[in-house]
């Protein structure tokens, strides 16, 4: 039986020497194939290069007529070796994904959600999670309900999901950390617990569905210790690489039926009730047979995996157009240009230099509908987007400095002292003063004019004419 690899759009199937299949906790399943390009195959190198450079390459791997893997995407050349016999040994690597939506295209949209579960529902074509994770996510509520918007501005779905998970892990205990991993069975990314302790509470370590066993139970696995070039674990304490126990299983000749049940399961998995952090399978052509071996790297019980808690998110700024306002509300809606049509309205909290002792007073100025504004969101995902100010995009009607309000305005002061060198006040219609006691003081003279009467006061006399 022979191993083959075929790249979409290239006619021949390349005979493979070795196929490696790596499933690692927190990463997408990865397939690497190694094959020889002989002189007759050199004419296909330009086609192979074009496919890889296009970013749309796809590969499938076969054992005889049996499909081992289909739709291996994001293919890269991971190694090239000249054998010196007129042949080049080439290794191609790619990720095993078959997603309903393309997770690697940049998107610009506003995501509205009341809690973390609802936020991740925006990515349901790309990611899924079991009930245990889902129930937990519903408890992580945002303080402003659905008005705590999140902005995906030019990030791919995968980048946005990674940012969400990184933010979550920064905010919780290590025991509650989450990871995104590739899932072979469902062919989407999967959101999973990072730590073994969560799975043990759910009985994963004794569940038949989450346990793996070799084809021949009597074929005992060889136990190995120490580090490997393929894998290392980062413990929560310290920055060193930790050793681990690795089980090495020789399955013997390839069995297509058993392979299907074995390979379709993705992590988390358990071997002998030990948490399997990484599983590497190799298939190697050996004449009429295919030799199959597996390495299963496991963790000690209750060991904590290191999960990065560094936030790389930067504050976000953008301009937009006010699409909805209310004269009393602390919220307004801003439409963001060039965002997805149905996901382009951002809920924005109005900011002010002073909001009063009860947060209901102070200075309250709300930009008009249709006006351009500058908005921002900090890297704290619990915080709302806030208004930074109006953007003037037309010439002012009066020279600076000036203050012009077009709507009726209310001034409410408990007590005010005002001192000006010169002041001209003019009302085109009515000018009314109401008070219990009204006092006007002038050190030299005071004049009051109407259309027909003039009153003049000075230090000694009062004249009315």
KOLBA-266546 format. One record per residue (C-alpha): residue in one letter; residue number from 0; chain; x negated, y, z. Coordinates in steps of 0.1 Angstrom, whole numbers. Layout:
BEGIN
{residuo=a num=NUM cadena=A u=X v=Y w=Z};
...
end
This chain:
BEGIN
{residuo=x num=0 cadena=A u=0 v=0 w=0};
{residuo=x num=1 cadena=A u=-14 v=34 w=-10};
{residuo=x num=2 cadena=A u=-9 v=69 w=6};
{residuo=x num=3 cadena=A u=0 v=97 w=-17};
{residuo=x num=4 cadena=A u=4 v=135 w=-15};
{residuo=x num=5 cadena=A u=23 v=156 w=-41};
{residuo=x num=6 cadena=A u=24 v=194 w=-43};
{residuo=x num=7 cadena=A u=55 v=209 w=-58};
{residuo=x num=8 cadena=A u=51 v=218 w=-95};
{residuo=x num=9 cadena=A u=19 v=197 w=-100};
{residuo=x num=10 cadena=A u=25 v=165 w=-119};
{residuo=x num=11 cadena=A u=1 v=139 w=-105};
{residuo=x num=12 cadena=A u=3 v=124 w=-70};
{residuo=x num=13 cadena=A u=-31 v=125 w=-53};
{residuo=x num=14 cadena=A u=-43 v=94 w=-36};
{residuo=x num=15 cadena=A u=-49 v=101 w=1};
{residuo=x num=16 cadena=A u=-75 v=86 w=23};
{residuo=x num=17 cadena=A u=-62 v=98 w=56};
{residuo=x num=18 cadena=A u=-29 v=114 w=68};
{residuo=x num=19 cadena=A u=-28 v=131 w=102};
{residuo=x num=20 cadena=A u=4 v=140 w=119};
{residuo=x num=21 cadena=A u=1 v=163 w=150};
{residuo=x num=22 cadena=A u=30 v=171 w=174};
{residuo=x num=23 cadena=A u=19 v=195 w=201};
{residuo=x num=24 cadena=A u=40 v=210 w=229};
{residuo=x num=25 cadena=A u=48 v=246 w=219};
{residuo=x num=26 cadena=A u=37 v=244 w=183};
{residuo=x num=27 cadena=A u=53 v=233 w=150};
{residuo=x num=28 cadena=A u=46 v=198 w=138};
{residuo=x num=29 cadena=A u=15 v=198 w=116};
{residuo=x num=30 cadena=A u=6 v=174 w=87};
{residuo=x num=31 cadena=A u=-29 v=172 w=73};
{residuo=x num=32 cadena=A u=-38 v=151 w=42};
{residuo=x num=33 cadena=A u=-73 v=143 w=30};
{residuo=x num=34 cadena=A u=-78 v=131 w=-6};
{residuo=x num=35 cadena=A u=-105 v=130 w=-33};
{residuo=x num=36 cadena=A u=-104 v=152 w=-65};
{residuo=x num=37 cadena=A u=-122 v=133 w=-92};
{residuo=x num=38 cadena=A u=-134 v=149 w=-124};
{residuo=x num=39 cadena=A u=-102 v=140 w=-142};
{residuo=x num=40 cadena=A u=-83 v=160 w=-115};
{residuo=x num=41 cadena=A u=-103 v=192 w=-118};
{residuo=x num=42 cadena=A u=-80 v=206 w=-144};
{residuo=x num=43 cadena=A u=-53 v=208 w=-117};
{residuo=x num=44 cadena=A u=-73 v=230 w=-93};
{residuo=x num=45 cadena=A u=-61 v=263 w=-108};
{residuo=x num=46 cadena=A u=-25 v=251 w=-104};
{residuo=x num=47 cadena=A u=-32 v=240 w=-68};
{residuo=x num=48 cadena=A u=-48 v=274 w=-61};
{residuo=x num=49 cadena=A u=-19 v=294 w=-76};
{residuo=x num=50 cadena=A u=6 v=274 w=-55};
{residuo=x num=51 cadena=A u=-13 v=280 w=-23};
{residuo=x num=52 cadena=A u=-18 v=317 w=-30};
{residuo=x num=53 cadena=A u=19 v=322 w=-38};
{residuo=x num=54 cadena=A u=28 v=314 w=-3};
{residuo=x num=55 cadena=A u=56 v=291 w=-16};
{residuo=x num=56 cadena=A u=37 v=259 w=-18};
{residuo=x num=57 cadena=A u=54 v=227 w=-6};
{residuo=x num=58 cadena=A u=41 v=192 w=-2};
{residuo=x num=59 cadena=A u=55 v=157 w=4};
{residuo=x num=60 cadena=A u=36 v=126 w=16};
{residuo=x num=61 cadena=A u=44 v=90 w=7};
{residuo=x num=62 cadena=A u=33 v=55 w=18};
{residuo=x num=63 cadena=A u=39 v=35 w=-14};
{residuo=x num=64 cadena=A u=75 v=44 w=-22};
{residuo=x num=65 cadena=A u=84 v=54 w=13};
{residuo=x num=66 cadena=A u=87 v=91 w=21};
{residuo=x num=67 cadena=A u=67 v=99 w=52};
{residuo=x num=68 cadena=A u=72 v=137 w=51};
{residuo=x num=69 cadena=A u=91 v=160 w=29};
{residuo=x num=70 cadena=A u=91 v=198 w=27};
{residuo=x num=71 cadena=A u=57 v=204 w=43};
{residuo=x num=72 cadena=A u=54 v=242 w=39};
{residuo=x num=73 cadena=A u=28 v=270 w=44};
{residuo=x num=74 cadena=A u=1 v=248 w=30};
{residuo=x num=75 cadena=A u=-36 v=258 w=34};
{residuo=x num=76 cadena=A u=-69 v=242 w=24};
{residuo=x num=77 cadena=A u=-83 v=233 w=58};
{residuo=x num=78 cadena=A u=-116 v=217 w=45};
{residuo=x num=79 cadena=A u=-135 v=210 w=13};
{residuo=x num=80 cadena=A u=-165 v=186 w=11};
{residuo=x num=81 cadena=A u=-186 v=177 w=-20};
{residuo=x num=82 cadena=A u=-194 v=140 w=-18};
{residuo=x num=83 cadena=A u=-222 v=143 w=-43};
{residuo=x num=84 cadena=A u=-207 v=117 w=-66};
{residuo=x num=85 cadena=A u=-188 v=141 w=-89};
{residuo=x num=86 cadena=A u=-159 v=142 w=-64};
{residuo=x num=87 cadena=A u=-146 v=168 w=-39};
{residuo=x num=88 cadena=A u=-129 v=157 w=-7};
{residuo=x num=89 cadena=A u=-101 v=182 w=1};
{residuo=x num=90 cadena=A u=-80 v=185 w=32};
{residuo=x num=91 cadena=A u=-46 v=202 w=29};
{residuo=x num=92 cadena=A u=-26 v=212 w=60};
{residuo=x num=93 cadena=A u=10 v=224 w=64};
{residuo=x num=94 cadena=A u=38 v=227 w=89};
{residuo=x num=95 cadena=A u=67 v=203 w=88};
{residuo=x num=96 cadena=A u=98 v=226 w=87};
{residuo=x num=97 cadena=A u=130 v=226 w=67};
{residuo=x num=98 cadena=A u=148 v=256 w=81};
{residuo=x num=99 cadena=A u=183 v=268 w=72};
{residuo=x num=100 cadena=A u=170 v=304 w=70};
{residuo=x num=101 cadena=A u=136 v=317 w=60};
{residuo=x num=102 cadena=A u=118 v=326 w=93};
{residuo=x num=103 cadena=A u=88 v=342 w=77};
{residuo=x num=104 cadena=A u=104 v=372 w=59};
{residuo=x num=105 cadena=A u=104 v=406 w=76};
{residuo=x num=106 cadena=A u=138 v=419 w=86};
{residuo=x num=107 cadena=A u=151 v=453 w=99};
{residuo=x num=108 cadena=A u=182 v=450 w=121};
{residuo=x num=109 cadena=A u=196 v=460 w=155};
{residuo=x num=110 cadena=A u=205 v=430 w=178};
{residuo=x num=111 cadena=A u=233 v=435 w=203};
{residuo=x num=112 cadena=A u=238 v=411 w=231};
{residuo=x num=113 cadena=A u=250 v=410 w=267};
{residuo=x num=114 cadena=A u=225 v=383 w=278};
{residuo=x num=115 cadena=A u=195 v=364 w=265};
{residuo=x num=116 cadena=A u=216 v=335 w=252};
{residuo=x num=117 cadena=A u=237 v=358 w=231};
{residuo=x num=118 cadena=A u=206 v=376 w=218};
{residuo=x num=119 cadena=A u=191 v=342 w=206};
{residuo=x num=120 cadena=A u=224 v=334 w=189};
{residuo=x num=121 cadena=A u=213 v=359 w=162};
{residuo=x num=122 cadena=A u=187 v=333 w=153};
{residuo=x num=123 cadena=A u=209 v=302 w=153};
{residuo=x num=124 cadena=A u=199 v=293 w=117};
{residuo=x num=125 cadena=A u=163 v=292 w=128};
{residuo=x num=126 cadena=A u=162 v=280 w=164};
{residuo=x num=127 cadena=A u=183 v=259 w=188};
{residuo=x num=128 cadena=A u=181 v=248 w=224};
{residuo=x num=129 cadena=A u=198 v=221 w=246};
{residuo=x num=130 cadena=A u=225 v=228 w=272};
{residuo=x num=131 cadena=A u=199 v=230 w=301};
{residuo=x num=132 cadena=A u=181 v=259 w=285};
{residuo=x num=133 cadena=A u=213 v=275 w=272};
{residuo=x num=134 cadena=A u=230 v=276 w=306};
{residuo=x num=135 cadena=A u=199 v=292 w=320};
{residuo=x num=136 cadena=A u=197 v=318 w=293};
{residuo=x num=137 cadena=A u=233 v=329 w=300};
{residuo=x num=138 cadena=A u=223 v=339 w=335};
{residuo=x num=139 cadena=A u=197 v=365 w=322};
{residuo=x num=140 cadena=A u=221 v=394 w=317};
{residuo=x num=141 cadena=A u=211 v=428 w=303};
{residuo=x num=142 cadena=A u=219 v=458 w=326};
{residuo=x num=143 cadena=A u=239 v=478 w=300};
{residuo=x num=144 cadena=A u=257 v=448 w=286};
{residuo=x num=145 cadena=A u=257 v=449 w=248};
{residuo=x num=146 cadena=A u=244 v=485 w=247};
{residuo=x num=147 cadena=A u=209 v=472 w=257};
{residuo=x num=148 cadena=A u=201 v=468 w=220};
{residuo=x num=149 cadena=A u=170 v=451 w=207};
{residuo=x num=150 cadena=A u=153 v=462 w=175};
{residuo=x num=151 cadena=A u=138 v=439 w=149};
{residuo=x num=152 cadena=A u=120 v=465 w=128};
{residuo=x num=153 cadena=A u=100 v=447 w=101};
{residuo=x num=154 cadena=A u=93 v=416 w=121};
{residuo=x num=155 cadena=A u=100 v=381 w=108};
{residuo=x num=156 cadena=A u=125 v=359 w=127};
{residuo=x num=157 cadena=A u=96 v=339 w=140};
{residuo=x num=158 cadena=A u=77 v=370 w=152};
{residuo=x num=159 cadena=A u=108 v=383 w=169};
{residuo=x num=160 cadena=A u=115 v=351 w=186};
{residuo=x num=161 cadena=A u=79 v=349 w=198};
{residuo=x num=162 cadena=A u=82 v=384 w=212};
{residuo=x num=163 cadena=A u=114 v=376 w=230};
{residuo=x num=164 cadena=A u=99 v=345 w=246};
{residuo=x num=165 cadena=A u=67 v=363 w=255};
{residuo=x num=166 cadena=A u=88 v=391 w=272};
{residuo=x num=167 cadena=A u=108 v=364 w=291};
{residuo=x num=168 cadena=A u=77 v=346 w=303};
{residuo=x num=169 cadena=A u=62 v=379 w=315};
{residuo=x num=170 cadena=A u=92 v=385 w=337};
{residuo=x num=171 cadena=A u=98 v=350 w=354};
{residuo=x num=172 cadena=A u=80 v=325 w=375};
{residuo=x num=173 cadena=A u=57 v=300 w=357};
{residuo=x num=174 cadena=A u=82 v=272 w=364};
{residuo=x num=175 cadena=A u=108 v=290 w=343};
{residuo=x num=176 cadena=A u=85 v=296 w=313};
{residuo=x num=177 cadena=A u=98 v=288 w=278};
{residuo=x num=178 cadena=A u=81 v=278 w=245};
{residuo=x num=179 cadena=A u=90 v=277 w=209};
{residuo=x num=180 cadena=A u=82 v=244 w=192};
{residuo=x num=181 cadena=A u=89 v=229 w=158};
{residuo=x num=182 cadena=A u=115 v=201 w=158};
{residuo=x num=183 cadena=A u=113 v=173 w=133};
{residuo=x num=184 cadena=A u=147 v=157 w=139};
{residuo=x num=185 cadena=A u=168 v=189 w=136};
{residuo=x num=186 cadena=A u=143 v=206 w=112};
{residuo=x num=187 cadena=A u=146 v=239 w=130};
{residuo=x num=188 cadena=A u=125 v=255 w=157};
{residuo=x num=189 cadena=A u=134 v=246 w=192};
{residuo=x num=190 cadena=A u=133 v=266 w=224};
{residuo=x num=191 cadena=A u=121 v=243 w=253};
{residuo=x num=192 cadena=A u=109 v=245 w=288};
{residuo=x num=193 cadena=A u=71 v=248 w=291};
{residuo=x num=194 cadena=A u=67 v=228 w=323};
{residuo=x num=195 cadena=A u=71 v=191 w=330};
{residuo=x num=196 cadena=A u=89 v=198 w=363};
{residuo=x num=197 cadena=A u=120 v=210 w=345};
{residuo=x num=198 cadena=A u=123 v=179 w=324};
{residuo=x num=199 cadena=A u=118 v=155 w=353};
{residuo=x num=200 cadena=A u=148 v=172 w=371};
{residuo=x num=201 cadena=A u=169 v=163 w=340};
{residuo=x num=202 cadena=A u=156 v=127 w=340};
{residuo=x num=203 cadena=A u=137 v=130 w=307};
{residuo=x num=204 cadena=A u=108 v=109 w=320};
{residuo=x num=205 cadena=A u=132 v=78 w=324};
{residuo=x num=206 cadena=A u=154 v=85 w=294};
{residuo=x num=207 cadena=A u=152 v=61 w=265};
{residuo=x num=208 cadena=A u=157 v=89 w=240};
{residuo=x num=209 cadena=A u=127 v=108 w=254};
{residuo=x num=210 cadena=A u=104 v=79 w=259};
{residuo=x num=211 cadena=A u=81 v=64 w=233};
{residuo=x num=212 cadena=A u=66 v=29 w=232};
{residuo=x num=213 cadena=A u=42 v=12 w=207};
{residuo=x num=214 cadena=A u=55 v=-12 w=181};
{residuo=x num=215 cadena=A u=41 v=-42 w=200};
{residuo=x num=216 cadena=A u=47 v=-39 w=238};
{residuo=x num=217 cadena=A u=19 v=-64 w=243};
{residuo=x num=218 cadena=A u=-6 v=-43 w=224};
{residuo=x num=219 cadena=A u=-20 v=-24 w=254};
{residuo=x num=220 cadena=A u=-32 v=11 w=249};
{residuo=x num=221 cadena=A u=-69 v=20 w=254};
{residuo=x num=222 cadena=A u=-73 v=47 w=281};
{residuo=x num=223 cadena=A u=-97 v=76 w=274};
{residuo=x num=224 cadena=A u=-108 v=105 w=296};
{residuo=x num=225 cadena=A u=-122 v=139 w=289};
{residuo=x num=226 cadena=A u=-118 v=166 w=263};
{residuo=x num=227 cadena=A u=-112 v=163 w=226};
{residuo=x num=228 cadena=A u=-120 v=186 w=197};
{residuo=x num=229 cadena=A u=-83 v=184 w=187};
{residuo=x num=230 cadena=A u=-67 v=195 w=220};
{residuo=x num=231 cadena=A u=-74 v=212 w=253};
{residuo=x num=232 cadena=A u=-52 v=223 w=281};
{residuo=x num=233 cadena=A u=-53 v=256 w=299};
{residuo=x num=234 cadena=A u=-44 v=254 w=335};
{residuo=x num=235 cadena=A u=-27 v=282 w=354};
{residuo=x num=236 cadena=A u=-57 v=285 w=377};
{residuo=x num=237 cadena=A u=-90 v=295 w=361};
{residuo=x num=238 cadena=A u=-101 v=300 w=325};
{residuo=x num=239 cadena=A u=-118 v=266 w=320};
{residuo=x num=240 cadena=A u=-106 v=238 w=297};
{residuo=x num=241 cadena=A u=-92 v=209 w=317};
{residuo=x num=242 cadena=A u=-98 v=173 w=310};
{residuo=x num=243 cadena=A u=-69 v=149 w=306};
{residuo=x num=244 cadena=A u=-60 v=112 w=301};
{residuo=x num=245 cadena=A u=-55 v=101 w=265};
{residuo=x num=246 cadena=A u=-39 v=68 w=255};
{residuo=x num=247 cadena=A u=-52 v=54 w=222};
{residuo=x num=248 cadena=A u=-28 v=29 w=205};
{residuo=x num=249 cadena=A u=-37 v=7 w=175};
{residuo=x num=250 cadena=A u=-4 v=-1 w=158};
{residuo=x num=251 cadena=A u=-20 v=-22 w=131};
{residuo=x num=252 cadena=A u=-5 v=-23 w=96};
{residuo=x num=253 cadena=A u=20 v=5 w=88};
{residuo=x num=254 cadena=A u=57 v=-4 w=95};
{residuo=x num=255 cadena=A u=80 v=20 w=77};
{residuo=x num=256 cadena=A u=111 v=12 w=98};
{residuo=x num=257 cadena=A u=92 v=17 w=131};
{residuo=x num=258 cadena=A u=74 v=48 w=118};
{residuo=x num=259 cadena=A u=108 v=65 w=111};
{residuo=x num=260 cadena=A u=119 v=61 w=147};
{residuo=x num=261 cadena=A u=85 v=70 w=161};
{residuo=x num=262 cadena=A u=77 v=101 w=140};
{residuo=x num=263 cadena=A u=111 v=118 w=140};
{residuo=x num=264 cadena=A u=110 v=124 w=177};
{residuo=x num=265 cadena=A u=94 v=156 w=187};
{residuo=x num=266 cadena=A u=82 v=168 w=221};
{residuo=x num=267 cadena=A u=90 v=168 w=249};
{residuo=x num=268 cadena=A u=83 v=131 w=251};
{residuo=x num=269 cadena=A u=71 v=107 w=278};
{residuo=x num=270 cadena=A u=48 v=77 w=276};
{residuo=x num=271 cadena=A u=47 v=54 w=306};
{residuo=x num=272 cadena=A u=67 v=82 w=324};
{residuo=x num=273 cadena=A u=38 v=107 w=318};
{residuo=x num=274 cadena=A u=45 v=140 w=301};
{residuo=x num=275 cadena=A u=31 v=138 w=266};
{residuo=x num=276 cadena=A u=15 v=172 w=258};
{residuo=x num=277 cadena=A u=2 v=162 w=223};
{residuo=x num=278 cadena=A u=6 v=132 w=200};
{residuo=x num=279 cadena=A u=-17 v=127 w=170};
{residuo=x num=280 cadena=A u=-10 v=99 w=145};
{residuo=x num=281 cadena=A u=-34 v=89 w=117};
{residuo=x num=282 cadena=A u=-27 v=67 w=87};
{residuo=x num=283 cadena=A u=-57 v=55 w=67};
{residuo=x num=284 cadena=A u=-57 v=36 w=35};
{residuo=x num=285 cadena=A u=-74 v=2 w=39};
{residuo=x num=286 cadena=A u=-71 v=-18 w=8};
{residuo=x num=287 cadena=A u=-36 v=-33 w=6};
{residuo=x num=288 cadena=A u=-29 v=-21 w=41};
{residuo=x num=289 cadena=A u=-24 v=12 w=59};
{residuo=x num=290 cadena=A u=-40 v=13 w=93};
{residuo=x num=291 cadena=A u=-20 v=33 w=119};
{residuo=x num=292 cadena=A u=-34 v=47 w=151};
{residuo=x num=293 cadena=A u=-20 v=71 w=177};
{residuo=x num=294 cadena=A u=-35 v=93 w=204};
{residuo=x num=295 cadena=A u=-12 v=104 w=232};
{residuo=x num=296 cadena=A u=-25 v=131 w=255};
{residuo=x num=297 cadena=A u=-6 v=133 w=288};
{residuo=x num=298 cadena=A u=-6 v=155 w=319};
{residuo=x num=299 cadena=A u=-8 v=147 w=356};
{residuo=x num=300 cadena=A u=25 v=150 w=373};
{residuo=x num=301 cadena=A u=35 v=185 w=384};
{residuo=x num=302 cadena=A u=6 v=200 w=365};
{residuo=x num=303 cadena=A u=14 v=236 w=352};
{residuo=x num=304 cadena=A u=6 v=245 w=317};
{residuo=x num=305 cadena=A u=-9 v=279 w=311};
{residuo=x num=306 cadena=A u=17 v=301 w=293};
{residuo=x num=307 cadena=A u=5 v=335 w=280};
{residuo=x num=308 cadena=A u=22 v=363 w=298};
{residuo=x num=309 cadena=A u=5 v=392 w=280};
{residuo=x num=310 cadena=A u=29 v=416 w=264};
{residuo=x num=311 cadena=A u=17 v=429 w=231};
{residuo=x num=312 cadena=A u=49 v=448 w=224};
{residuo=x num=313 cadena=A u=45 v=485 w=217};
{residuo=x num=314 cadena=A u=71 v=513 w=223};
{residuo=x num=315 cadena=A u=93 v=517 w=192};
{residuo=x num=316 cadena=A u=102 v=551 w=176};
{residuo=x num=317 cadena=A u=125 v=559 w=147};
{residuo=x num=318 cadena=A u=146 v=586 w=132};
{residuo=x num=319 cadena=A u=184 v=581 w=126};
{residuo=x num=320 cadena=A u=216 v=599 w=119};
{residuo=x num=321 cadena=A u=242 v=604 w=146};
{residuo=x num=322 cadena=A u=273 v=584 w=136};
{residuo=x num=323 cadena=A u=294 v=586 w=167};
{residuo=x num=324 cadena=A u=294 v=609 w=198};
{residuo=x num=325 cadena=A u=315 v=619 w=227};
{residuo=x num=326 cadena=A u=312 v=652 w=246};
{residuo=x num=327 cadena=A u=312 v=635 w=280};
{residuo=x num=328 cadena=A u=297 v=600 w=274};
{residuo=x num=329 cadena=A u=261 v=592 w=283};
{residuo=x num=330 cadena=A u=260 v=571 w=251};
{residuo=x num=331 cadena=A u=260 v=578 w=214};
{residuo=x num=332 cadena=A u=256 v=557 w=182};
{residuo=x num=333 cadena=A u=229 v=563 w=157};
{residuo=x num=334 cadena=A u=227 v=548 w=122};
{residuo=x num=335 cadena=A u=192 v=537 w=113};
{residuo=x num=336 cadena=A u=183 v=541 w=76};
{residuo=x num=337 cadena=A u=170 v=511 w=56};
{residuo=x num=338 cadena=A u=182 v=486 w=82};
{residuo=x num=339 cadena=A u=205 v=457 w=74};
{residuo=x num=340 cadena=A u=239 v=470 w=64};
{residuo=x num=341 cadena=A u=259 v=452 w=92};
{residuo=x num=342 cadena=A u=232 v=456 w=118};
{residuo=x num=343 cadena=A u=221 v=492 w=115};
{residuo=x num=344 cadena=A u=239 v=510 w=143};
{residuo=x num=345 cadena=A u=220 v=515 w=175};
{residuo=x num=346 cadena=A u=235 v=524 w=209};
{residuo=x num=347 cadena=A u=214 v=553 w=223};
{residuo=x num=348 cadena=A u=214 v=567 w=259};
{residuo=x num=349 cadena=A u=214 v=605 w=259};
{residuo=x num=350 cadena=A u=185 v=621 w=277};
{residuo=x num=351 cadena=A u=184 v=654 w=295};
{residuo=x num=352 cadena=A u=159 v=675 w=314};
{residuo=x num=353 cadena=A u=181 v=674 w=344};
{residuo=x num=354 cadena=A u=213 v=655 w=352};
{residuo=x num=355 cadena=A u=222 v=669 w=386};
{residuo=x num=356 cadena=A u=224 v=654 w=421};
{residuo=x num=357 cadena=A u=252 v=629 w=412};
{residuo=x num=358 cadena=A u=239 v=623 w=376};
{residuo=x num=359 cadena=A u=270 v=638 w=362};
{residuo=x num=360 cadena=A u=260 v=675 w=360};
{residuo=x num=361 cadena=A u=228 v=693 w=350};
{residuo=x num=362 cadena=A u=223 v=701 w=313};
{residuo=x num=363 cadena=A u=244 v=681 w=289};
{residuo=x num=364 cadena=A u=238 v=687 w=252};
{residuo=x num=365 cadena=A u=250 v=661 w=227};
{residuo=x num=366 cadena=A u=237 v=662 w=191};
{residuo=x num=367 cadena=A u=264 v=666 w=164};
{residuo=x num=368 cadena=A u=276 v=638 w=142};
{residuo=x num=369 cadena=A u=256 v=638 w=109};
{residuo=x num=370 cadena=A u=226 v=654 w=125};
{residuo=x num=371 cadena=A u=191 v=637 w=125};
{residuo=x num=372 cadena=A u=176 v=626 w=158};
{residuo=x num=373 cadena=A u=145 v=609 w=171};
{residuo=x num=374 cadena=A u=151 v=578 w=193};
{residuo=x num=375 cadena=A u=127 v=554 w=211};
{residuo=x num=376 cadena=A u=128 v=521 w=230};
{residuo=x num=377 cadena=A u=101 v=512 w=255};
{residuo=x num=378 cadena=A u=84 v=478 w=257};
{residuo=x num=379 cadena=A u=106 v=470 w=287};
{residuo=x num=380 cadena=A u=134 v=449 w=270};
{residuo=x num=381 cadena=A u=158 v=457 w=298};
{residuo=x num=382 cadena=A u=157 v=494 w=290};
{residuo=x num=383 cadena=A u=180 v=510 w=265};
{residuo=x num=384 cadena=A u=171 v=530 w=235};
{residuo=x num=385 cadena=A u=170 v=567 w=245};
{residuo=x num=386 cadena=A u=174 v=600 w=226};
{residuo=x num=387 cadena=A u=143 v=621 w=224};
{residuo=x num=388 cadena=A u=159 v=650 w=206};
{residuo=x num=389 cadena=A u=174 v=666 w=175};
{residuo=x num=390 cadena=A u=153 v=670 w=144};
{residuo=x num=391 cadena=A u=157 v=703 w=127};
{residuo=x num=392 cadena=A u=159 v=697 w=89};
{residuo=x num=393 cadena=A u=173 v=732 w=79};
{residuo=x num=394 cadena=A u=160 v=767 w=84};
{residuo=x num=395 cadena=A u=173 v=783 w=115};
{residuo=x num=396 cadena=A u=199 v=811 w=112};
{residuo=x num=397 cadena=A u=180 v=835 w=136};
{residuo=x num=398 cadena=A u=144 v=841 w=144};
{residuo=x num=399 cadena=A u=129 v=822 w=173};
{residuo=x num=400 cadena=A u=134 v=822 w=202};
{residuo=x num=401 cadena=A u=172 v=820 w=204};
{residuo=x num=402 cadena=A u=200 v=799 w=218};
{residuo=x num=403 cadena=A u=231 v=794 w=198};
{residuo=x num=404 cadena=A u=260 v=771 w=208};
{residuo=x num=405 cadena=A u=289 v=767 w=182};
{residuo=x num=406 cadena=A u=314 v=749 w=205};
{residuo=x num=407 cadena=A u=330 v=763 w=236};
{residuo=x num=408 cadena=A u=305 v=759 w=264};
{residuo=x num=409 cadena=A u=309 v=756 w=302};
{residuo=x num=410 cadena=A u=284 v=772 w=326};
{residuo=x num=411 cadena=A u=290 v=761 w=362};
{residuo=x num=412 cadena=A u=265 v=774 w=388};
{residuo=x num=413 cadena=A u=268 v=772 w=426};
{residuo=x num=414 cadena=A u=246 v=803 w=429};
{residuo=x num=415 cadena=A u=225 v=822 w=404};
{residuo=x num=416 cadena=A u=200 v=850 w=405};
{residuo=x num=417 cadena=A u=190 v=865 w=372};
{residuo=x num=418 cadena=A u=164 v=892 w=365};
{residuo=x num=419 cadena=A u=159 v=907 w=330};
{residuo=x num=420 cadena=A u=141 v=938 w=318};
{residuo=x num=421 cadena=A u=168 v=946 w=292};
{residuo=x num=422 cadena=A u=200 v=928 w=283};
{residuo=x num=423 cadena=A u=226 v=935 w=256};
{residuo=x num=424 cadena=A u=259 v=916 w=260};
{residuo=x num=425 cadena=A u=286 v=916 w=233};
{residuo=x num=426 cadena=A u=319 v=898 w=230};
{residuo=x num=427 cadena=A u=337 v=901 w=197};
{residuo=x num=428 cadena=A u=371 v=894 w=214};
{residuo=x num=429 cadena=A u=375 v=891 w=252};
{residuo=x num=430 cadena=A u=350 v=896 w=280};
{residuo=x num=431 cadena=A u=366 v=887 w=314};
{residuo=x num=432 cadena=A u=351 v=887 w=350};
{residuo=x num=433 cadena=A u=370 v=870 w=378};
{residuo=x num=434 cadena=A u=358 v=871 w=414};
{residuo=x num=435 cadena=A u=370 v=878 w=450};
{residuo=x num=436 cadena=A u=344 v=906 w=452};
{residuo=x num=437 cadena=A u=329 v=923 w=422};
{residuo=x num=438 cadena=A u=299 v=946 w=426};
{residuo=x num=439 cadena=A u=279 v=965 w=400};
{residuo=x num=440 cadena=A u=248 v=984 w=411};
{residuo=x num=441 cadena=A u=228 v=1008 w=390};
{residuo=x num=442 cadena=A u=199 v=1029 w=403};
{residuo=x num=443 cadena=A u=202 v=1058 w=379};
{residuo=x num=444 cadena=A u=235 v=1057 w=360};
{residuo=x num=445 cadena=A u=263 v=1033 w=348};
{residuo=x num=446 cadena=A u=284 v=1038 w=317};
{residuo=x num=447 cadena=A u=316 v=1020 w=307};
{residuo=x num=448 cadena=A u=330 v=1025 w=272};
{residuo=x num=449 cadena=A u=363 v=1015 w=255};
{residuo=x num=450 cadena=A u=375 v=1026 w=221};
{residuo=x num=451 cadena=A u=391 v=1058 w=236};
{residuo=x num=452 cadena=A u=377 v=1062 w=271};
{residuo=x num=453 cadena=A u=342 v=1067 w=285};
{residuo=x num=454 cadena=A u=333 v=1065 w=322};
{residuo=x num=455 cadena=A u=299 v=1076 w=334};
{residuo=x num=456 cadena=A u=285 v=1072 w=369};
{residuo=x num=457 cadena=A u=252 v=1085 w=383};
{residuo=x num=458 cadena=A u=238 v=1091 w=418};
{residuo=x num=459 cadena=A u=261 v=1122 w=424};
{residuo=x num=460 cadena=A u=290 v=1123 w=400};
{residuo=x num=461 cadena=A u=316 v=1102 w=381};
{residuo=x num=462 cadena=A u=330 v=1116 w=348};
{residuo=x num=463 cadena=A u=358 v=1100 w=327};
{residuo=x num=464 cadena=A u=365 v=1114 w=293};
end
